[in-house]
Amino acid sequence: MTEVDGRDARRPLFAGGILLGLVAEQIVLFAVPLLIFQHTGQVAMLGLAFALEWIPALVAYPFAGLVADRDGGGRLFRVVNGARGAVLALAVVVCVVQPEWTTGTLITCGALLSFFVAPVKMSIEKMVPLLAKGDRVAPTQALVQNMELLAMAVGPAVAIAAALLLSKVVLLTIAAAAFAAAALCWLGLPRGMRVEGRISGSDVVADLSTGWRLLVANRPVLLLGALNFTINLVVATLMAANVALVTGVFGAPEAAFGLLNVVVGLVGLVNLWASPRLLRRTGVETLGVGGFALLCVALVVAGLAPSYAVYAPAYVLALVGVTLYNIFNRTRRLQVIPEEHLGKVMGPFYLVNLLSFPLAGVLVAGLGDVGGPRRLVLGLTAVLCVVGSLLLVLTMRAFRAALAARADQELVEVVP
């Protein structure tokens, strides 16, 4: 078997581990907001929980990048998913033994799971270059993106089916088992280059400094982070208020909330088939522009929607737009970041563009019950259409310049 064949043979394990971990996340995302909203009935509490869930992730990202660079990614993914399963199992015990602690337990559990998101993301970032080189990078990044969408179908579908027969607390047990299965899938994957020896506090500070310095010096990646921040702020606001919009504003049943994500995932299945074919016919930049445009239009429709029947398709199309944009996002950044410093740079990069998630939670908590979540989404969408469009143009120009300069440098190194 050739090296390329070996990499392709391991892609199902790679994708399966990602999928199972994401399915577990989707089950949690289905059960936890519903439980909190049922216990409190407040949109503000949803926003507060959403904000608190993301703060630990932001703190963890730079350090997770350093750990992934030293570990190689594979072992880190397995350890962290095992820990996520343990956290959920403990939360189930507390909710069963002390039902009155449910809201506090779920918010605390969400914060702990958020802390573990960072090392999982960094592990996946480190694994992609080990499994894909050259023109295989974009299809592999598309595979990662489509596993996320597929999980949005499988996770809520499992959650809805189980909720009809079991309690929502039991769903957390199912999610814990899925986390454990995800860890097992990566047992056969390459570990990558692992740095042996102890790491001192000064080493951590030096590596963090290196990551920030490389990020600031890398103009296209820095612009990409700003663009991602702008996009994520609007999408995160919509996601934070989603359960309140579906079950509160539009008066739809709980099953409609889960069905919405199932449809997104089913569209992801179509995208899983279509993405490689689209990449053969067009470039990642075209997909990025198309995805961004689709996102903006869908957000406007979602903000103006008079009913669930209008809101639901707009919500689905908004996330499809994000998916198409992310193929550009994930492919281009790997092409201009040195592989040996990937974790160091991606840690601060995630920190910058994911600051939008707790900010979105704060906005929903502060304004969701005042002006209404739809008005908030519309206002942020207007900012996205103007600022985001400008950033998209500047980002693409910067990447073209960086890739051209890199190609010229490689030519100089080859020509004697």
SULURFEN-V972686 format. One record per pair of residues at least 24 apart in sequence whose ideal C-beta (glycine too) atoms are under 8 Angstrom apart, sorted by sequence separation. I is the first residue (numbers start at 0). J is the second residue. D is the distance in Angstrom with one decimal. If there is no record, write none. Layout:
i=[I,I]
j=[J,J]
d=[D,D]
This chain:
i=[293,86,87,295,86,293,294,293,294,292,83,86,290,291,290,293,294,289,290,83,290,82,290,291,289,290,80,290,79,287,290,286,287,290,286,79,80,287,79,286,287,286,287,76,75,76,79,283,284,283,75,76,75,76,283,278,283,72,73,262,266,270,72,76,67,72,263,66,70,72,255,259,263,270,274,72,73,262,266,270,52,63,67,71,72,51,55,59,62,63,66,67,259,263,267,54,55,58,59,251,255,259,263,48,52,56,59,60,63,64,67,68,72,249,250,44,48,51,52,55,56,59,63,67,71,130,249,47,51,54,55,59,129,130,16,20,23,27,52,53,56,60,129,234,23,48,52,56,60,230,237,249,126,129,245,20,38,39,126,335,16,23,38,230,237,334,126,233,245,125,244,335,34,35,101,331,335,34,334,304,35,303,335,34,35,302,334,301,302,95,241,31,94,302,303,301,302,31,91,94,237,31,91,298,299,302,91,237,90,91,299,27,298,234,87,88,91,234,27,87,295,298,87,88,234,24,87,295,294,295,85,84,87,162,230,83,84,295,84,84,230,83,84,159,162,291,81,291,80,81,84,159,20,80,158,159,291,80,81,156,227,80,155,159,155,288,78,155,287,76,77,155,156,223,17,76,77,154,155,288,77,152,156,223,287,76,77,151,152,155,223,151,152,154,152,153,284,73,151,152,219,220,13,151,152,219,150,73,148,149,152,220,73,74,148,151,152,219,220,13,73,71,72,73,148,149,217,71,72,74,148,149,217,10,70,71,147,148,235,239,9,70,71,231,235,238,239,71,145,148,149,231,6,70,145,148,213,228,232,235,236,240,248,6,69,213,220,224,227,228,231,235,239,243,248,6,21,25,29,69,145,223,227,228,231,235,248,17,21,24,25,28,29,68,145,225,228,229,232,236,213,217,224,225,228,232,236,240,14,18,21,22,25,26,30,220,224,231,239,244,6,10,14,17,21,25,26,29,69,142,145,223,243,244,17,24,25,29,144,210,213,214,18,22,23,26,209,213,3,10,14,18,22,26,30,210,240,21,25,34,65,141,210,214,33,34,141,209,210,214,18,22,240,138,207,210,211,236,240,30,138,141,206,210,214,30,65,68,207,236,237,30,138,207,236,29,30,62,65,137,65,27,233,236,26,27,30,26,62,65,61,64,137,233,26,27,232,233,26,61,233,23,24,233,23,26,232,22,23,229,230,23,229,22,23,20,229,230,19,20,23,229,19,19,20,226,229,19,18,17,226,16,19,225,226,15,16,16,151,16,222,226,15,16,148,13,148,222,223,12,13,16,222,12,148,12,13,147,219,222,223,12,145,9,144,219,9,218,219,9,144,219,144,219,218,217,140,141,144,49,140,143,49,137,140,49,140,46,137,140,45,46,136,45,45,136,42,45,136,42,42,128,36,127,36,32,33,32,36,128,36,33,128,125,124,125,124,33,121,124,33,121,120,121,29,29,117,120,29,28,117,25,68,68,68,68,67,68,66,64,65,64,65,63,64,64,64,65,64,63,64,62,61,64,60,61,60,60,61,60,57,60,57,56,57,57,53,56,57,53,54,53,50,51,49,50,53,49,50,52,50,51,49,50,49,50,48,46,47,46,49,50,46,49,46,46,47,45,46,45,46,43,44,42,43,46,43,45,43,42,43,42,41,42]
j=[317,111,112,320,112,319,320,320,321,320,112,115,319,320,320,323,324,320,321,115,322,115,323,324,323,324,115,325,115,323,326,323,324,327,324,118,119,326,119,326,327,327,328,118,118,119,122,326,327,327,121,122,122,123,330,326,331,121,122,311,315,319,122,126,118,123,314,118,122,124,307,311,315,322,326,125,126,315,319,323,106,117,121,125,126,106,110,114,117,118,121,122,314,318,322,110,111,114,115,307,311,315,319,105,109,113,116,117,120,121,124,125,129,306,307,102,106,109,110,113,114,117,121,125,129,188,307,106,110,113,114,118,188,189,76,80,83,87,112,113,116,120,189,294,84,109,113,117,121,291,298,310,188,191,307,83,101,102,189,398,80,87,102,294,301,398,191,298,310,191,310,401,101,102,168,398,402,102,402,373,105,373,405,105,106,373,405,373,374,168,314,105,168,376,377,376,377,108,168,171,314,109,169,376,377,380,171,317,171,172,380,109,380,317,171,172,175,318,112,172,380,383,174,175,321,112,175,383,383,384,175,175,178,253,321,175,176,387,177,178,324,178,179,254,257,387,178,388,178,179,182,257,119,179,257,258,391,181,182,257,328,182,257,261,258,391,182,259,391,181,182,260,261,328,123,182,183,260,261,395,185,260,264,331,395,185,186,260,261,264,332,261,262,264,263,264,395,185,263,264,331,332,126,264,265,332,264,188,263,264,267,335,189,190,264,267,268,335,336,130,190,189,190,191,266,267,335,190,191,193,267,268,336,130,190,191,267,268,355,359,130,191,192,352,356,359,360,193,267,270,271,353,129,193,268,271,336,351,355,358,359,363,371,130,193,337,344,348,351,352,355,359,363,367,372,131,146,150,154,194,270,348,352,353,356,360,373,143,147,150,151,154,155,194,271,351,354,355,358,362,340,344,351,352,355,359,363,367,142,146,149,150,153,154,158,348,352,359,367,372,135,139,143,146,150,154,155,158,198,271,274,352,372,373,147,154,155,159,274,340,343,344,149,153,154,157,340,344,135,142,146,150,154,158,162,342,372,154,158,167,198,274,343,347,167,168,275,343,344,348,153,157,375,274,343,346,347,372,376,167,275,278,343,347,351,168,203,206,346,375,376,170,278,347,376,170,171,203,206,278,207,170,376,379,170,171,174,171,207,210,207,210,283,379,173,174,379,380,174,210,382,173,174,383,174,177,383,174,175,382,383,177,383,177,178,177,386,387,177,178,181,387,178,180,181,387,390,181,181,181,390,181,184,390,391,181,182,183,318,184,390,394,184,185,318,184,319,393,394,184,185,188,394,185,322,187,188,322,394,397,398,188,322,187,322,397,188,397,398,189,325,400,326,401,401,401,325,326,329,235,326,329,238,326,329,239,330,239,330,333,239,240,330,240,242,333,240,243,334,243,247,333,242,333,243,241,242,242,246,338,247,246,341,341,341,342,342,253,342,345,256,345,345,346,256,257,346,349,260,260,349,260,339,340,341,342,342,343,342,341,342,342,343,342,343,344,345,346,346,346,347,346,346,349,346,347,347,349,350,350,350,353,353,353,354,356,353,356,357,356,357,357,356,357,356,357,360,357,358,360,359,360,359,360,360,361,360,359,360,360,363,364,361,364,362,363,364,363,364,364,365,363,364,363,364,367,365,367,367,367,368,368,368,372]
d=[7.7,5.0,7.6,7.7,6.2,6.6,3.3,3.5,5.8,7.4,5.9,7.6,7.8,6.8,4.7,6.8,6.6,8.0,6.7,5.1,6.8,6.0,2.9,5.2,5.8,3.4,8.0,7.4,5.0,7.3,7.6,5.0,5.3,7.2,7.4,4.7,6.9,7.2,5.5,5.1,2.9,5.6,7.0,7.7,5.3,6.2,7.3,5.8,6.2,4.5,7.3,3.7,4.8,7.3,4.8,7.5,6.5,7.2,7.1,7.3,6.0,6.9,4.2,7.4,6.7,7.5,7.6,6.2,8.0,7.6,6.5,5.6,5.1,6.0,6.6,3.2,6.6,5.3,5.5,7.8,7.7,3.8,3.7,6.4,4.8,5.9,5.1,5.0,7.7,4.2,7.2,5.8,6.0,5.0,7.0,7.2,7.2,7.5,7.8,4.6,7.6,7.1,7.4,7.5,4.0,4.3,7.7,4.4,7.4,5.2,7.0,7.4,7.4,6.2,7.8,7.7,5.1,6.9,5.9,4.6,6.3,3.8,4.5,4.8,8.0,7.7,3.9,7.8,5.4,7.4,3.8,7.0,7.7,7.7,6.8,5.6,7.2,7.2,7.5,5.8,4.9,7.8,5.0,7.6,7.8,6.2,4.6,5.2,7.6,7.5,7.1,6.3,6.6,5.3,6.6,7.8,6.1,6.5,7.9,6.8,7.8,7.8,4.9,6.9,6.6,7.8,7.3,6.0,7.7,6.0,6.7,4.9,6.3,5.8,7.9,5.0,6.9,7.6,6.3,7.4,6.0,7.6,7.0,5.9,7.4,5.2,7.8,7.9,7.5,6.5,7.2,5.0,4.9,4.4,7.0,6.4,3.6,7.6,6.0,7.6,7.1,6.1,7.7,6.5,7.2,5.9,5.0,6.9,6.0,5.3,5.7,7.7,4.2,6.9,5.0,7.0,7.3,7.6,6.7,7.4,6.7,7.1,5.5,4.7,6.1,7.8,3.9,6.3,7.9,5.1,7.6,4.2,6.9,7.7,7.0,7.7,7.1,7.4,8.0,3.8,7.1,4.5,4.5,5.8,7.8,6.8,7.2,7.7,4.7,6.4,7.7,4.3,6.4,7.1,5.8,7.1,5.7,4.7,5.0,7.5,6.5,4.0,4.1,7.3,7.3,7.0,7.6,7.9,7.3,7.9,4.2,4.1,5.0,6.5,6.4,7.1,7.8,7.2,4.9,8.0,5.4,7.4,7.6,7.0,7.4,5.1,7.0,4.7,5.1,7.3,6.0,7.4,7.7,7.6,7.0,6.4,5.7,5.6,4.6,2.1,7.2,5.5,6.4,3.8,5.0,8.0,6.7,5.1,6.3,5.6,6.3,6.2,6.5,6.1,5.5,6.4,6.7,5.8,6.4,5.9,4.4,7.8,7.5,6.4,6.8,5.0,6.4,4.6,5.4,7.9,2.3,6.1,6.8,6.4,7.9,2.9,7.4,7.6,5.6,5.5,6.3,7.8,5.7,6.0,4.7,7.8,5.4,4.7,5.5,6.1,6.5,6.6,7.9,6.0,8.0,7.4,7.6,6.3,3.8,7.9,4.2,5.2,7.5,4.9,6.8,7.7,7.0,5.3,8.0,4.5,4.0,3.6,4.5,6.9,7.1,6.8,6.1,5.1,6.7,4.2,5.6,7.9,3.5,7.9,6.4,7.5,7.0,6.2,5.7,7.1,5.7,7.5,5.1,7.3,4.0,7.5,6.4,7.6,6.3,5.9,5.7,7.1,4.3,7.7,4.9,5.7,6.1,5.8,5.7,4.7,8.0,4.8,7.4,5.0,6.3,6.4,4.7,7.7,8.0,5.7,7.7,7.5,7.9,4.6,3.4,2.5,7.7,4.1,6.8,7.7,6.3,8.0,6.2,7.1,7.9,7.1,5.9,7.8,7.7,7.1,6.7,5.2,6.1,5.1,7.4,6.3,6.8,5.0,8.0,7.1,5.6,5.7,4.4,4.9,7.8,7.9,3.6,7.1,7.4,5.5,8.0,4.1,3.4,4.9,6.4,7.8,6.7,5.5,5.3,5.9,7.4,7.0,7.4,7.4,7.6,5.7,5.2,7.7,7.3,4.5,5.2,6.8,5.6,5.1,7.7,7.7,6.4,7.5,7.9,6.1,5.4,4.4,6.5,8.0,5.9,7.2,6.3,7.5,4.9,5.5,6.9,8.0,6.9,5.8,5.4,6.8,7.8,7.6,7.8,7.6,5.6,6.3,5.9,4.4,6.1,5.2,6.1,5.7,4.2,6.4,7.8,8.0,7.7,5.0,4.1,7.1,7.7,7.9,7.4,7.3,6.6,3.7,5.7,5.2,4.7,7.2,5.6,6.3,5.0,6.2,6.9,4.8,7.5,4.9,3.8,6.4,6.4,3.8,7.9,7.5,4.1,4.8,6.4,5.7,6.0,7.9,7.4,8.0,7.6,3.4,6.3,5.4,4.5,4.5,7.5,7.8,8.0,5.5,5.2,5.1,7.4,7.7,4.3,6.7,5.8,5.5,6.0,7.6,6.3,5.4,7.8,5.9,7.4,6.6,5.5,3.7,5.7,5.0,4.4,7.5,5.1,7.6,6.0,4.9,7.3,7.8,8.0,5.2,6.8,7.6,6.2,7.1,7.8,6.8,4.1,4.1,5.2,5.6,4.6,7.3,6.2,7.5,6.1,7.0,6.5,5.9,6.6,5.9,7.5,4.5,7.1,7.0,5.6,6.9,6.8,7.9,6.4,4.5,7.1,5.4,7.9,8.0,7.2,6.4,6.1,6.2,7.0,6.1,5.5,5.3,7.0,6.3,8.0,6.8,7.5,5.5,7.6,6.5,7.1,7.9,6.9,6.7,7.6,7.4,7.0,3.6,4.0,5.9,7.5,7.9,6.3,3.8,6.4,7.6,5.5,7.3,5.3,6.7,2.7,6.0,7.5,7.0,3.8,7.8,4.7,5.5,7.4,4.3,5.9,4.6,5.5,7.1,6.0,6.6,6.3,7.9,6.8,7.7,6.8,3.9,5.3,4.3,7.8,7.7,7.3,4.3,6.7,7.7,7.8,7.6,7.7,7.4,6.9,2.9,3.6,5.1,7.4,7.9,6.7,4.8,6.7,6.5,6.8,7.9,7.1,3.2,4.7,6.6,3.1,7.8,7.4,7.6,7.8,6.7,4.7,5.5,7.6,7.4,6.0,4.0,5.3,5.1,7.0,6.7]
